[in-house]
Amino acid sequence: MKQAKYKIAALSVLVCLGIVGNATAAGGKYNSLPEMGKTAQKVISNPNGDEESKGVKTLQDYIVQEQELFDYLFQNHPVFKYHEEGNLVGDYHISDRGEEYLDTGNSPKYSKRVGRPSAVQYRLGAKSILDYPNKFVGPEKCGECHAVQYEAWNRSRHSKTIRFPGEHPEVDNDLNKTMYNTKDTSILADGI
């Protein structure tokens, strides 16, 4: 079953390999090494995703999950066999999610600023938090993959609309206390 899944995925990954004719002059990007990028390898060696503990896949989980696919491809995809035999014209480059999400655009700069790997671009994964409506992990976890959007949202009034108990400093986290030194301005909407 896994091999069938990987054979289908292999067709789509071939496009991502970026086979180009003699492009090593492009700053060494096309290095023809059958390995995931340094960023992905770093994440894989120190995974701290949430799939096992919370059932929700994060960017880290997707990068770790990809290792199995790439290991399969490196062993079975014809392009790597052609290269070993000297029958591949041009050079290739492996583009994985670590590179796509964490090495492009302003992701490295943003990750350094927030102190953790963060992406500033994204695409919908095979499974997302939307698949787990009863396992909401909070906006910070969403911000791991949608960092720029999270930061903009976090500065907005909208981010203060729905909060967990204990996140109401304007009433000293006492949900029974009224706001603005009045008797009837509850922090909670009527009926809650």
Beta strands, then each sheet from edge to edge (+ up, - down):
end
